[in-house]
Amino acid sequence: MHSSVTAKAAPDGSIGSRWPMWLAFVIVVILGGSNPVAIRFSHLELPPFWSAAIRFAAAAVVFWAIVLVRRIRVPRGRALIGALVFGALNVGVSGALLYWGLVHVPASLTMTILSLGPLLTFFLAWAHGQEAFRWRGLLGAVVAVAGMLIGAGNALGSSIPLLPILALVAAAVAVAEAAVLFKLFPASDPAAVNALALTVGAIILMVISLIAGEAWGLPATRTAWTAYAYLVLGGSVTLFYLYLNVLQR
């Protein structure tokens, strides 16, 4: 048996051992779960699409700096297409739906809806022929959704318009589909993929913001700046880098 207990980089830049992957997965869950709360704080001062656009644009700048400093090869060919598709769905489409939905839906209920992600990913991966149908996988996804429903039971009883809830469901579908499609393309360094994905996603969000006629500006209070800094560095750079590492493994 070959047991890997030391973290090492794989040729594509991802982490190459098992226990760092489990640690990365836990961190992804924690950061992803706290993002809706920080987004709700950013909504106090900024319109939703513009808020999402400047968050992901700033994170893209950080990733491009990493790419330049480390001289990482930018994906080409099918890998480039995969990064752009991933960014359009996972950042542009999902970001727009998530940020708009959070204007009307509490963070707790939002995470309940987004917990459909594992279940959606299971069915989408099966539909794309990536994975065989496994009852254990289905059971695990259903248990995850049930747990989130129990945790947010009070929020489910509140009066919330249907359209924002449907938008959040669509956001979960976009994230799941992005993950499944990403696996169909050649793997590349996560920093380079995220640089491209966040760039195309930020551009899509800026276009949507322009169409929506939103006022463009920057946070004005310390609370909003703190939420913005967290969403860029923790909720985007750290989260997306670890997420792609986990996804590639």
N, C-alpha and C positions, 0 to 999 in steps of 0.2 A: 504494500500500500504506500502511496505517496501522499503524505500529509503536508499541506502548505500552511505554515503558521506565521510566515514573515511576509509583510506587504511588499510587493514588487510591481513595477509597471509592466503592463503588457505592451506589445508592439504598437497597438492603437492608442496608447496613452492611458488606458483604463487601469484600475487597480487589479492586481493579479492574484489575490489569495482570498480565502473564504471568509475568515472572520472580519476583515475590513468591509466586505460586502454586507454582512449582517449589520455592522455598526453604521455603515452608510445608509442602509435601508431604514434603520431606526431614526437617524437624523432627518432623513427625507420626510418621514411621517410626522415628526415633531414640527419641522419647519413648515411643511405644507399645511398642517392643521392650524398653525397660528397665523398664517397669511391672511385669511378672511378678517380676522380681528384688526390687523394692521391696516387693511384696505378700508375698513369701515372708518377708521380714524382719518385716513387720507381723504375720504369723501366729505369730511367736515369743511374742507376748504377748496377742493379741486373737483371739477367735473369728471365723471368716471372714465371716459375714453382717453382724455388727455392725461389723467393721472396714471393710467396704465401705460400710455405711450412713453412718458418721460421716465417711468420706472424701468421699463425694458430697454429703452435707449441708453440709459446710464449703465445698466448691466452689460449691454453690448459693448460699450466703450471699454469697460473693465476686461472683458474677454478678448477684445482685439488687442489690448495692451499686453495681455498674457501671451497671445499668439505671436506678437512681434518680438517680445523680449525672449521668449523661448524658441523662436524661429520654427514654429509649428507649421507643418505643411497644410495649406488650406485644401479642403476636399475638392475633387474634380470629378467630372463625368457623372456617373450614377450616384456617387457619394454626395456630390454637390446638390443634385436634385433631391436626394433624401433629406438633406439638412434643410433645404428651402421648404419642402413639403411639411416637414416636422415643425418648422417655425411658423408657417402659415396657420396650421391647425392648432398646435399646442400653445402658441403665444398670441397670434393675431385673432383667430376666431374664438378660441377659448377665453382669452383675456378680455375681449370685448363683451362676451356674454356674461362672464363672471363678474366683472366690474359693474356692469349695468344691473345685473340681478341683485348684487349686494347693496344697491341703493335702497331696495325695498324689502330685502329678506335678511333676517338676523344671521350673524355668523354661525351660530350653532346649527340652525336649520340648513344653512348653506353646506356645511360639512356633512350633514346627514345626506343631502342630495348627492354631493360629490363622492360619497362613499359607495355609490353605485359603480364607481370606476372599475374595481376588480371584477364585478359581475359582467359589466359591459365588455371589458377587455377579454374576459374568458370567451364570450360568445363571438366577438369580432375575430379573435385569433383562430377560433374554430372555423368561422365562416371564410377566412382567408386561407385556410388550409395549413396554418402554421403549427397548430397543436391538435392532437386528438381529443375527442370529448372524454373528459375524466370526471366521474362523479365526485371524487375527492376535491377537485378544483372548484366545481360548482358548489359543493357544500361549504367550502372555506369562504367563498365569496358571499354566499347567503348569510353565513354567520357574521361576517363583517358588517353587512348592511343591517342585520337585526340588532347588533350591538350599538350601532350609531343611532338607530331609531329609538332604542330604549334610552340612550343618553340624552337625546333631544326631544323627548316626548312632550314636554310642556310647550315647546316652540311650535310643534305641529298643530296644536289646538288653536293657535292665534289666527286672526283674520289677515291673510296676505293675498294680494292679487295673483291670479293663476299665471299670467304671462311671465313675470319674473321667475317663478318656479320652473316653468318650461324652459326659460333661457338657461337656468343653471343645469337642468337635465341635459340640454344640448351642449353645454360646456363640458360636462362629464363625458358625453359621447365623443366630442372633439379630442379631448385628452386621450381617451382610450384608443381611438382610431389613429391618432398620431403615434402612439406607442407601438401599435401593431404594424403600421406602415413603415416605421423607422427600422424595424427588424428585417424588412425586405430589401434594404439597401446596404451596401458595403459599410463596415464600421470605420470610423475616423476618430481622431483625437477629440474628446468631449469638449475641450476648450474651443477648438476651431468650429465644431458643429454648433455650439451655443452662440459663438460670435455671429455666425451666419443666421441662425434661427431667430435670435433676439433682434437682429437688425431688420429682417424681413417682417417679423411680427410687429415691431415698433412702427415701421412705415405703414403697415395696414391700419394700425390703431390711430395713427395721426391722420390718415385719410378719412377714417370713420369720424374722428373728432371734428375735422373740417366740415364734413357733410352735415353733422349734427349741429354745427354752429356754436360749438363750445368756446368759452373764453379761455385763452391760454395764459397761464401764469405759473408762479412757483409758490410753495407753501410759505405761510407768513408767521406761523407760531412754532414754538419749540416742539410742541406735541406732534404737529404735522411733519416737521422735519425729521423727528425721531422715527416716526412711522415710515417715512419715505426712505431714510437711511437703512432701516431694517429690511424693508422690502427689496431694496437694491442689493445689499451685501449678503444678507442672510436668506431672504425669501426668493432671491433670483440667482445670484452668482453661486453661492454655496449649494443651494437646493438644486439648481439645474445641473451643476457639474456632477454632484453625487447621483442625481437621478439618472443621467445618461450612463454613468459608470455601472449602476445597478442594472439598467435596461440592457446594456451590451452584454452583461454576464448572465 
